[in-house]
Amino acid sequence: MQNGVMKAWLESSHLAGANATYVEDLYELYLSDPDLVSEEWKRVFDGLPSPGEVAEQPHSRVRDYFRRLAQETKHYNVQVSDPDVDAKQVRVLQLINAYRFRGHEAAKLDPLGLWQRPPVAELDPSFHNLNSGDMEEMFNVGSFAIGQETMLLKDIHTSLNKIYCGSVGAEYMHMTSTEQKRWIQQRLESVVGQPSFSKEEKITFLEELTAAEGLERYLGAKFPGAKRFSLEGGDALIPMTKELIRHAGAQGMREVVIGMAHRGRLNMLVNVLGKRPQDLFDEFAGKHDETWGTGDVKYHQGFSADFATPGGNVHLALAFNPSHLEIVNPVVMGSVRARQDRLGDKDGSSVLPITVHGDSAVAGQGVVAETFNMSQARGYQVGGTVRIVINNQVGFTTSNPRDTRSTMYCTDIAKMVQAPIFHVNADDPEAVAFVTRIALDYRNTFKQDVVIDLVCYRRHGHNEADEPNATQPLMYQKIKKHPTPRKIYADALTERGSVDNGTVTQVINEYRDALDHGEVVVKEWRPMAMHSVDWSPYLSHDWDEAWKNEFDTDRLKDIGKRVCMYPESHKLQSRVQKIYTDRQAMIKGEKLLDWGMAEILAYATLVDDGNRIRISGQDSGRGTFFHRHSVLHNQDDASTYIPLKNLHTNQGPFQVIDSVLSEEAVLAFEYGYATAEPSGLTVWEAQFGDFANGAQVVIDQFISSGEQKWARLCGLTMLLPHGYEGQGPEHSSARLERYLQLCAEQNMQVVVPSTPAQVYHMLRRQVIRPMRRPLIVMSPKSLLRHPLCVSSLEELSEGTFMPAIPEVDEMDPKQVKRVVFCSGKVYYDLLEQRRNNEQKDVAIVRIEQLYPFPLEDVRSAIAEYENAKDFVWCQEESQNQGAWYCSQHNFRAAIPDDASLRYAGRPASASPAVGYMSVHLKQQKALVEDALKLD
């Protein structure tokens, strides 16, 4: 403790020795928020040692020190004013602070009045030893942003209740940034809970509530019992979303991307994005256009439109999504990041993400925490997301909040990133509009996430065929008697004289007539003047379409030299230095190319032509297996240098990201990015292939089926390290069988490349060929350094990707009695063993692309072996895994009609691999011998 500082001040203080409790209370306020105390006190407390300087000094010792100084009155000249008055002043500041911290707990948030929450003692003046006699006294309000320095206590208390305990409950005191807290206080407290809106704005809110209610009633009458996942009860979502868009446009934003599950989605489509009601009615009636693909239900569909705002037209996109609740949110963030990158929007000023959540889902789905965690990470930040929770107060029909979470609010998860949370009563549309503007302004000011908890109810069950009274009798008895949000607001406006009954009726009739007419009902809707990106070059292409794969050898050598260059002052770690020395030798022709160099050259040639490349994964900069090293770390100062970003000034962008430790959210983000950015290469790399298990919902619901369901093309590449190295059940298998099982209707590519040249051509093909479908790659581990797994520079510059690779050793085709088909690492085991055996009667054909199956390439590779009637599929994986079960029909289609096909590999197993090296080696030897040994 700095005794000199405190003693010097106390010697001149009128409080010395007289009121240690007052000082303690002020210090408590200072610790919670330094701006709650006066500048004089702040300077005093700032002079005390910081927590970092006195980590061993607990707060209790500081308080004991205050008491000791106060008792040593003989050392100081004491000039006491009125300690009772001073103490009450502190109590008043504590009362103000209590409302800021806990006022939301007493706010009138529940439209149904069902919430039963215990009284908050700290909000009662008596808790702070302030009595009725103090109510007529004047007190300084400190940082209370009400526009006055002093007020009567009764007026302070009344104002606090209006601000913090009305239709808005604000949670923001958990945030550590004083600047952000002060900003929110200014916005909330300056209007004393009474935001003002013009008559025109109020009529607009009424019209939008009328539209929200009118569509649901129309659908309910026209299609009784049909599933529509009604918005009724949460009608305020429509004016809220439109207010967000209007406000965003006024601030110069050009695009808004929205993600939401099915609750209220049809209402959003018609009343915000401008989908024609007649199109929706046709979908309910079972009519649909004769479009390619399997399609999806109407409440999963996306939509795009332009929306007129005071600042110009804003392009809207509602993301397609399945019924997997929160999984669409990282997809939206990825799509937004792609749009921002394309526009050169570095801080989120041009493109806004809005995600709409369910109350149980936002608390219960782990992907929500993953996306919050990503929100400020460098590779994934989008300048903040406005997150809206449609809080029905019940999850599925049978759920109860105490069964769906362990926290007071469903939004408490947002506190992990210190996002402010605005709870608002959905029956008060003006309060909704008020917090909507604050939320967007906060996001745009601080470029961070913000949450609006729209506390409402659900008028029907989980869907319209559900009977909610069976499990929620009290709630639904209340709901049946509760007037709709539109009725409540219309009555309030007529009572205030803002509108008359005739206007209310006219608004209802006009909307009903518009629905009958079947055309767009959104006044702000505009035909799309532009698409965010042009997909037309990538439509209607076949798999076998020719693509320009040649690359001038001299140019490739030049690029190779540049990709190996880095500043002389940039000191590399010794192993990395050797890798780059070897790469320089490869470019000079002194060594053959390994996997890492071929991969780097693929990226280099693409960015050299101006293409964008984005690679993400948990260890992508270096490469999990120490092979890529696209990011060079200076051993002297930890600075980084990326050669692929420094080829020349006109190159395409190159971005490699060491991702957060997530698979589900990151893969969904990259899928979203790839669906909004077709012109480059977007890669997600699993640290080990089986890590993708944690993102299976993304693979199943988006990557494998998005084109068929929603006609959404996506060129995402997944690199999944795969190979049996004797390291146990985990991380051996990337579960090749799961991807092959999902393959149908030419939906994606599954490739197992076995040479550096193959990975080079495979990656380039994914960009240069005008085809945008997902690429699933079983990428290697031990092959990265296998002495036989090398390629020449000419194989890169003059070659092409080979879906099937014929036999490479010299042998007489007439002597070949057996042909072994295989993919991946096992090829080199087979090759080495056959050479050791000096066999000339078994040919080995690699099938590098398992889907779409290259039937003609395989037939061509075996055509010369006329005497071979014995065909074997050899794999490392267990018989019930790998390619055997999913692809054997393709293998049989490729061989002669009079030939036989059998399996050589591990027996079926519940586990991907054995856990003991000795067993692994025994199995590996057996399967290789089985494939090669003739009967």
Solvent accessible surface area in square Angstrom, and as a share of the most:
residue,aa,sasa,rsa
1,M,59,0.26
2,Q,76,0.34
3,N,67,0.34
4,G,54,0.52
5,V,68,0.39
6,M,2,0.01
7,K,72,0.30
8,A,64,0.50
9,W,43,0.15
10,L,11,0.05
11,E,92,0.41
12,S,95,0.61
13,S,8,0.05
14,H,80,0.36
15,L,6,0.03
16,A,1,0.00
17,G,23,0.22
18,A,40,0.31
19,N,19,0.10
20,A,20,0.15
21,T,73,0.43
22,Y,18,0.07
23,V,10,0.06
24,E,19,0.09
25,D,18,0.10
26,L,6,0.03
27,Y,19,0.07
28,E,66,0.30
29,L,6,0.03
30,Y,33,0.12
31,L,86,0.43
32,S,40,0.26
33,D,0,0.00
34,P,42,0.27
35,D,37,0.19
36,L,6,0.03
37,V,11,0.06
38,S,61,0.39
39,E,113,0.51
40,E,95,0.43
41,W,21,0.07
42,K,49,0.21
43,R,157,0.57
44,V,14,0.08
45,F,4,0.02
46,D,81,0.42
47,G,27,0.26
48,L,13,0.06
49,P,24,0.15
50,S,49,0.31
51,P,112,0.70
52,G,70,0.68
53,E,121,0.54
54,V,25,0.15
55,A,92,0.71
56,E,118,0.53
57,Q,44,0.19
58,P,60,0.38
59,H,59,0.26
60,S,59,0.38
61,R,133,0.48
62,V,13,0.07
63,R,81,0.30
64,D,78,0.41
65,Y,13,0.05
66,F,8,0.03
67,R,96,0.35
68,R,108,0.40
69,L,1,0.01
70,A,14,0.11
71,Q,140,0.62
72,E,44,0.20
73,T,62,0.36
74,K,171,0.73
75,H,108,0.48
76,Y,18,0.07
77,N,119,0.61
78,V,57,0.33
79,Q,131,0.58
80,V,70,0.40
81,S,70,0.45
82,D,65,0.34
83,P,45,0.28
84,D,99,0.51
85,V,83,0.48
86,D,27,0.14
87,A,32,0.25
88,K,64,0.27
89,Q,34,0.15
90,V,1,0.00
91,R,53,0.19
92,V,0,0.00
93,L,17,0.08
94,Q,32,0.14
95,L,0,0.00
96,I,2,0.01
97,N,12,0.06
98,A,11,0.09
99,Y,3,0.01
100,R,1,0.00
101,F,78,0.33
102,R,82,0.30
103,G,0,0.00
104,H,11,0.05
105,E,25,0.11
106,A,48,0.37
107,A,10,0.08
108,K,143,0.61
109,L,1,0.01
110,D,17,0.09
111,P,16,0.10
112,L,4,0.02
113,G,58,0.56
114,L,60,0.30
115,W,72,0.25
116,Q,173,0.77
117,R,70,0.25
118,P,106,0.66
119,P,132,0.83
120,V,14,0.08
121,A,56,0.43
122,E,45,0.20
123,L,14,0.07
124,D,69,0.36
125,P,11,0.07
126,S,72,0.46
127,F,112,0.47
128,H,13,0.06
129,N,105,0.54
130,L,3,0.02
131,N,88,0.45
132,S,96,0.62
133,G,53,0.51
134,D,6,0.03
135,M,39,0.18
136,E,106,0.48
137,E,90,0.40
138,M,110,0.49
139,F,14,0.06
140,N,67,0.34
141,V,3,0.01
142,G,42,0.40
143,S,13,0.08
144,F,6,0.03
145,A,20,0.16
146,I,23,0.11
147,G,78,0.75
148,Q,99,0.44
149,E,141,0.63
150,T,61,0.35
151,M,13,0.06
152,L,46,0.23
153,L,0,0.00
154,K,83,0.35
155,D,58,0.30
156,I,0,0.00
157,H,42,0.19
158,T,70,0.41
159,S,11,0.07
160,L,0,0.00
161,N,53,0.27
162,K,94,0.40
163,I,7,0.04
164,Y,0,0.00
165,C,7,0.04
166,G,20,0.19
167,S,30,0.20
168,V,14,0.08
169,G,0,0.00
170,A,2,0.01
171,E,10,0.04
172,Y,1,0.00
173,M,13,0.06
174,H,58,0.26
175,M,3,0.01
176,T,106,0.62
177,S,36,0.23
178,T,41,0.24
179,E,125,0.56
180,Q,19,0.09
181,K,10,0.04
182,R,85,0.31
183,W,55,0.19
184,I,0,0.00
185,Q,1,0.01
186,Q,97,0.43
187,R,72,0.26
188,L,4,0.02
189,E,0,0.00
190,S,52,0.33
191,V,51,0.29
192,V,37,0.21
193,G,27,0.26
194,Q,120,0.53
195,P,31,0.20
196,S,104,0.67
197,F,21,0.09
198,S,51,0.33
199,K,116,0.49
200,E,121,0.54
201,E,55,0.25
202,K,35,0.15
203,I,41,0.21
204,T,41,0.24
205,F,3,0.01
206,L,1,0.01
207,E,49,0.22
208,E,8,0.04
209,L,1,0.00
210,T,5,0.03
211,A,12,0.09
212,A,1,0.01
213,E,9,0.04
214,G,20,0.19
215,L,0,0.00
216,E,4,0.02
217,R,137,0.50
218,Y,17,0.07
219,L,1,0.00
220,G,23,0.22
221,A,77,0.60
222,K,99,0.42
223,F,34,0.14
224,P,104,0.65
225,G,53,0.51
226,A,31,0.24
227,K,97,0.41
228,R,16,0.06
229,F,12,0.05
230,S,3,0.02
231,L,4,0.02
232,E,17,0.08
233,G,1,0.01
234,G,1,0.01
235,D,2,0.01
236,A,0,0.00
237,L,0,0.00
238,I,1,0.00
239,P,5,0.03
240,M,1,0.00
241,T,0,0.00
242,K,13,0.06
243,E,8,0.04
244,L,0,0.00
245,I,0,0.00
246,R,39,0.14
247,H,43,0.19
248,A,0,0.00
249,G,0,0.00
250,A,57,0.44
251,Q,80,0.35
252,G,36,0.35
253,M,2,0.01
254,R,83,0.30
255,E,6,0.03
256,V,0,0.00
257,V,3,0.02
258,I,0,0.00
259,G,0,0.00
260,M,1,0.00
261,A,20,0.16
262,H,16,0.07
263,R,30,0.11
264,G,1,0.01
265,R,0,0.00
266,L,4,0.02
267,N,1,0.00
268,M,0,0.00
269,L,0,0.00
270,V,0,0.00
271,N,4,0.02
272,V,1,0.01
273,L,1,0.00
274,G,2,0.02
275,K,13,0.06
276,R,79,0.29
277,P,0,0.00
278,Q,68,0.30
279,D,53,0.28
280,L,0,0.00
281,F,8,0.03
282,D,37,0.19
283,E,57,0.26
284,F,27,0.11
285,A,62,0.48
286,G,58,0.55
287,K,126,0.53
288,H,140,0.62
289,D,110,0.57
290,E,165,0.74
291,T,104,0.61
292,W,151,0.53
293,G,32,0.31
294,T,96,0.56
295,G,36,0.34
296,D,42,0.22
297,V,65,0.37
298,K,39,0.16
299,Y,22,0.08
300,H,18,0.08
301,Q,37,0.16
302,G,9,0.09
303,F,61,0.26
304,S,42,0.27
305,A,2,0.02
306,D,6,0.03
307,F,1,0.00
308,A,21,0.16
309,T,17,0.10
310,P,115,0.72
311,G,37,0.36
312,G,31,0.30
313,N,69,0.35
314,V,0,0.00
315,H,7,0.03
316,L,1,0.00
317,A,10,0.08
318,L,3,0.02
319,A,18,0.14
320,F,41,0.17
321,N,1,0.00
322,P,5,0.03
323,S,53,0.34
324,H,84,0.38
325,L,66,0.33
326,E,4,0.02
327,I,3,0.02
328,V,1,0.01
329,N,2,0.01
330,P,0,0.00
331,V,8,0.05
332,V,0,0.00
333,M,1,0.00
334,G,0,0.00
335,S,9,0.06
336,V,0,0.00
337,R,26,0.10
338,A,0,0.00
339,R,17,0.06
340,Q,5,0.02
341,D,34,0.18
342,R,71,0.26
343,L,96,0.48
344,G,48,0.46
345,D,16,0.08
346,K,190,0.80
347,D,67,0.35
348,G,0,0.00
349,S,49,0.32
350,S,29,0.18
351,V,0,0.00
352,L,0,0.00
353,P,0,0.00
354,I,0,0.00
355,T,0,0.00
356,V,7,0.04
357,H,6,0.03
358,G,25,0.24
359,D,6,0.03
360,S,26,0.17
361,A,11,0.08
362,V,6,0.03
363,A,38,0.29
364,G,52,0.50
365,Q,71,0.31
366,G,52,0.50
367,V,6,0.03
368,V,1,0.00
369,A,32,0.25
370,E,49,0.22
371,T,0,0.00
372,F,2,0.01
373,N,78,0.40
374,M,0,0.00
375,S,3,0.02
376,Q,84,0.38
377,A,27,0.21
378,R,213,0.78
379,G,4,0.04
380,Y,2,0.01
381,Q,73,0.32
382,V,3,0.01
383,G,8,0.08
384,G,1,0.01
385,T,0,0.00
386,V,0,0.00
387,R,2,0.01
388,I,0,0.00
389,V,1,0.00
390,I,6,0.03
391,N,6,0.03
392,N,10,0.05
393,Q,10,0.05
394,V,2,0.01
395,G,15,0.14
396,F,113,0.47
397,T,5,0.03
398,T,85,0.50
399,S,23,0.15
400,N,44,0.23
401,P,45,0.28
402,R,195,0.71
403,D,110,0.57
404,T,36,0.21
405,R,56,0.20
406,S,121,0.78
407,T,69,0.40
408,M,101,0.45
409,Y,7,0.03
410,C,1,0.01
411,T,1,0.01
412,D,26,0.14
413,I,53,0.27
414,A,1,0.01
415,K,68,0.29
416,M,93,0.42
417,V,42,0.24
418,Q,66,0.29
419,A,2,0.02
420,P,0,0.00
421,I,0,0.00
422,F,1,0.00
423,H,0,0.00
424,V,0,0.00
425,N,17,0.09
426,A,0,0.00
427,D,16,0.08
428,D,45,0.23
429,P,4,0.03
430,E,20,0.09
431,A,9,0.07
432,V,1,0.01
433,A,3,0.03
434,F,24,0.10
435,V,0,0.00
436,T,0,0.00
437,R,56,0.21
438,I,0,0.00
439,A,0,0.00
440,L,0,0.00
441,D,20,0.10
442,Y,0,0.00
443,R,0,0.00
444,N,28,0.14
445,T,74,0.43
446,F,30,0.13
447,K,51,0.21
448,Q,52,0.23
449,D,5,0.02
450,V,0,0.00
451,V,3,0.02
452,I,0,0.00
453,D,0,0.00
454,L,0,0.00
455,V,0,0.00
456,C,0,0.00
457,Y,0,0.00
458,R,6,0.02
459,R,47,0.17
460,H,62,0.28
461,G,1,0.01
462,H,39,0.17
463,N,24,0.12
464,E,31,0.14
465,A,78,0.61
466,D,50,0.26
467,E,101,0.45
468,P,11,0.07
469,N,42,0.21
470,A,82,0.63
471,T,63,0.36
472,Q,24,0.11
473,P,62,0.39
474,L,136,0.68
475,M,20,0.09
476,Y,4,0.02
477,Q,94,0.42
478,K,81,0.35
479,I,1,0.01
480,K,143,0.61
481,K,171,0.72
482,H,30,0.13
483,P,62,0.39
484,T,17,0.10
485,P,2,0.01
486,R,26,0.10
487,K,88,0.37
488,I,51,0.26
489,Y,5,0.02
490,A,3,0.02
491,D,66,0.34
492,A,29,0.22
493,L,0,0.00
494,T,39,0.23
495,E,153,0.68
496,R,128,0.47
497,G,61,0.59
498,S,19,0.12
499,V,13,0.08
500,D,87,0.45
501,N,112,0.58
502,G,49,0.47
503,T,38,0.22
504,V,18,0.10
505,T,71,0.42
506,Q,101,0.45
507,V,14,0.08
508,I,67,0.34
509,N,77,0.40
510,E,97,0.43
511,Y,24,0.09
512,R,120,0.44
513,D,90,0.47
514,A,33,0.26
515,L,1,0.01
516,D,84,0.44
517,H,140,0.62
518,G,1,0.01
519,E,74,0.33
520,V,42,0.24
521,V,27,0.16
522,V,10,0.05
523,K,152,0.64
524,E,31,0.14
525,W,79,0.28
526,R,95,0.35
527,P,90,0.57
528,M,68,0.30
529,A,92,0.71
530,M,99,0.44
531,H,121,0.54
532,S,25,0.16
533,V,32,0.18
534,D,90,0.46
535,W,44,0.16
536,S,68,0.44
537,P,72,0.45
538,Y,32,0.12
539,L,92,0.46
540,S,121,0.78
541,H,46,0.21
542,D,98,0.51
543,W,40,0.14
544,D,130,0.67
545,E,62,0.28
546,A,95,0.73
547,W,41,0.14
548,K,148,0.63
549,N,17,0.09
550,E,95,0.43
551,F,12,0.05
552,D,89,0.46
553,T,33,0.19
554,D,103,0.53
555,R,91,0.33
556,L,0,0.00
557,K,72,0.30
558,D,66,0.34
559,I,0,0.00
560,G,0,0.00
561,K,117,0.50
562,R,59,0.21
563,V,3,0.02
564,C,2,0.01
565,M,119,0.53
566,Y,48,0.18
567,P,57,0.36
568,E,178,0.80
569,S,94,0.61
570,H,12,0.06
571,K,115,0.49
572,L,12,0.06
573,Q,67,0.30
574,S,83,0.54
575,R,140,0.51
576,V,16,0.09
577,Q,72,0.32
578,K,128,0.54
579,I,34,0.17
580,Y,3,0.01
581,T,69,0.40
582,D,30,0.15
583,R,5,0.02
584,Q,71,0.32
585,A,17,0.13
586,M,8,0.03
587,I,4,0.02
588,K,139,0.59
589,G,62,0.59
590,E,122,0.55
591,K,92,0.39
592,L,96,0.48
593,L,2,0.01
594,D,42,0.22
595,W,6,0.02
596,G,3,0.03
597,M,0,0.00
598,A,0,0.00
599,E,3,0.02
600,I,3,0.02
601,L,0,0.00
602,A,0,0.00
603,Y,0,0.00
604,A,0,0.00
605,T,0,0.00
606,L,1,0.00
607,V,0,0.00
608,D,20,0.10
609,D,78,0.41
610,G,42,0.41
611,N,33,0.17
612,R,48,0.17
613,I,1,0.00
614,R,1,0.01
615,I,0,0.00
616,S,0,0.00
617,G,0,0.00
618,Q,26,0.12
619,D,25,0.13
620,S,0,0.00
621,G,2,0.02
622,R,98,0.36
623,G,0,0.00
624,T,25,0.14
625,F,45,0.19
626,F,34,0.14
627,H,18,0.08
628,R,2,0.01
629,H,6,0.03
630,S,2,0.01
631,V,23,0.13
632,L,1,0.00
633,H,98,0.44
634,N,12,0.06
635,Q,90,0.40
636,D,106,0.55
637,D,96,0.50
638,A,79,0.62
639,S,50,0.32
640,T,76,0.44
641,Y,50,0.19
642,I,30,0.15
643,P,3,0.02
644,L,1,0.01
645,K,107,0.45
646,N,80,0.41
647,L,10,0.05
648,H,66,0.30
649,T,137,0.80
650,N,128,0.66
651,Q,30,0.13
652,G,3,0.03
653,P,63,0.40
654,F,6,0.03
655,Q,50,0.22
656,V,21,0.12
657,I,15,0.08
658,D,90,0.46
659,S,14,0.09
660,V,26,0.15
661,L,149,0.74
662,S,7,0.04
663,E,34,0.15
664,E,37,0.17
665,A,0,0.00
666,V,0,0.00
667,L,0,0.00
668,A,0,0.00
669,F,0,0.00
670,E,0,0.00
671,Y,8,0.03
672,G,0,0.00
673,Y,1,0.01
674,A,2,0.02
675,T,7,0.04
676,A,3,0.02
677,E,11,0.05
678,P,3,0.02
679,S,52,0.33
680,G,10,0.09
681,L,2,0.01
682,T,4,0.03
683,V,0,0.00
684,W,3,0.01
685,E,13,0.06
686,A,1,0.01
687,Q,46,0.20
688,F,45,0.19
689,G,1,0.01
690,D,18,0.09
691,F,47,0.19
692,A,2,0.01
693,N,62,0.32
694,G,46,0.44
695,A,0,0.00
696,Q,44,0.19
697,V,30,0.17
698,V,0,0.00
699,I,0,0.00
700,D,47,0.24
701,Q,48,0.21
702,F,2,0.01
703,I,6,0.03
704,S,9,0.06
705,S,27,0.18
706,G,1,0.01
707,E,22,0.10
708,Q,16,0.07
709,K,35,0.15
710,W,14,0.05
711,A,72,0.56
712,R,77,0.28
713,L,27,0.14
714,C,5,0.03
715,G,10,0.10
716,L,0,0.00
717,T,0,0.00
718,M,1,0.00
719,L,8,0.04
720,L,0,0.00
721,P,4,0.02
722,H,21,0.09
723,G,1,0.01
724,Y,2,0.01
725,E,41,0.18
726,G,12,0.11
727,Q,128,0.57
728,G,7,0.07
729,P,48,0.30
730,E,112,0.50
731,H,58,0.26
732,S,2,0.01
733,S,3,0.02
734,A,2,0.01
735,R,41,0.15
736,L,6,0.03
737,E,23,0.10
738,R,80,0.29
739,Y,5,0.02
740,L,13,0.07
741,Q,143,0.64
742,L,52,0.26
743,C,19,0.12
744,A,54,0.42
745,E,96,0.43
746,Q,77,0.34
747,N,11,0.05
748,M,0,0.00
749,Q,1,0.01
750,V,0,0.00
751,V,0,0.00
752,V,8,0.05
753,P,2,0.02
754,S,0,0.00
755,T,23,0.13
756,P,0,0.00
757,A,9,0.07
758,Q,5,0.02
759,V,5,0.03
760,Y,0,0.00
761,H,2,0.01
762,M,0,0.00
763,L,0,0.00
764,R,5,0.02
765,R,14,0.05
766,Q,5,0.02
767,V,9,0.05
768,I,56,0.29
769,R,8,0.03
770,P,33,0.21
771,M,9,0.04
772,R,8,0.03
773,R,31,0.11
774,P,7,0.05
775,L,1,0.00
776,I,0,0.00
777,V,1,0.00
778,M,4,0.02
779,S,13,0.08
780,P,12,0.07
781,K,20,0.08
782,S,50,0.32
783,L,3,0.01
784,L,7,0.03
785,R,135,0.49
786,H,34,0.15
787,P,110,0.69
788,L,65,0.32
789,C,2,0.01
790,V,50,0.28
791,S,2,0.01
792,S,27,0.18
793,L,12,0.06
794,E,83,0.37
795,E,85,0.38
796,L,0,0.00
797,S,2,0.02
798,E,120,0.54
799,G,23,0.23
800,T,58,0.34
801,F,11,0.04
802,M,78,0.35
803,P,27,0.17
804,A,7,0.06
805,I,14,0.07
806,P,54,0.34
807,E,27,0.12
808,V,81,0.46
809,D,35,0.18
810,E,157,0.70
811,M,31,0.14
812,D,63,0.33
813,P,41,0.26
814,K,157,0.66
815,Q,98,0.43
816,V,0,0.00
817,K,123,0.52
818,R,2,0.01
819,V,0,0.00
820,V,0,0.00
821,F,0,0.00
822,C,0,0.00
823,S,18,0.11
824,G,6,0.06
825,K,30,0.13
826,V,1,0.01
827,Y,6,0.02
828,Y,7,0.03
829,D,39,0.20
830,L,0,0.00
831,L,7,0.04
832,E,71,0.32
833,Q,59,0.26
834,R,3,0.01
835,R,108,0.39
836,N,116,0.60
837,N,70,0.36
838,E,142,0.64
839,Q,35,0.16
840,K,107,0.45
841,D,35,0.18
842,V,0,0.00
843,A,0,0.00
844,I,2,0.01
845,V,0,0.00
846,R,11,0.04
847,I,0,0.00
848,E,0,0.00
849,Q,14,0.06
850,L,1,0.01
851,Y,33,0.13
852,P,15,0.10
853,F,31,0.13
854,P,12,0.08
855,L,53,0.26
856,E,115,0.52
857,D,61,0.31
858,V,0,0.00
859,R,101,0.37
860,S,81,0.53
861,A,6,0.05
862,I,12,0.06
863,A,69,0.54
864,E,98,0.44
865,Y,9,0.03
866,E,137,0.62
867,N,87,0.45
868,A,0,0.00
869,K,87,0.37
870,D,39,0.20
871,F,1,0.01
872,V,0,0.00
873,W,4,0.01
874,C,0,0.00
875,Q,5,0.02
876,E,10,0.04
877,E,13,0.06
878,S,3,0.02
879,Q,54,0.24
880,N,57,0.29
881,Q,7,0.03
882,G,1,0.01
883,A,1,0.01
884,W,16,0.06
885,Y,120,0.45
886,C,37,0.22
887,S,2,0.01
888,Q,39,0.17
889,H,113,0.51
890,N,30,0.15
891,F,0,0.00
892,R,112,0.41
893,A,49,0.38
894,A,5,0.04
895,I,15,0.08
896,P,54,0.34
897,D,153,0.79
898,D,101,0.52
899,A,18,0.14
900,S,68,0.44
901,L,15,0.07
902,R,83,0.30
903,Y,31,0.12
904,A,0,0.00
905,G,20,0.19
906,R,7,0.03
907,P,90,0.57
908,A,63,0.49
909,S,40,0.26
910,A,112,0.87
911,S,41,0.27
912,P,24,0.15
913,A,13,0.10
914,V,39,0.23
915,G,48,0.46
916,Y,157,0.60
917,M,85,0.38
918,S,81,0.52
919,V,59,0.34
920,H,11,0.05
921,L,102,0.51
922,K,154,0.65
923,Q,41,0.18
924,Q,17,0.07
925,K,131,0.56
926,A,55,0.43
927,L,4,0.02
928,V,8,0.05
929,E,74,0.33
930,D,61,0.31
931,A,0,0.00
932,L,2,0.01
933,K,149,0.63
934,L,49,0.24
935,D,179,0.93
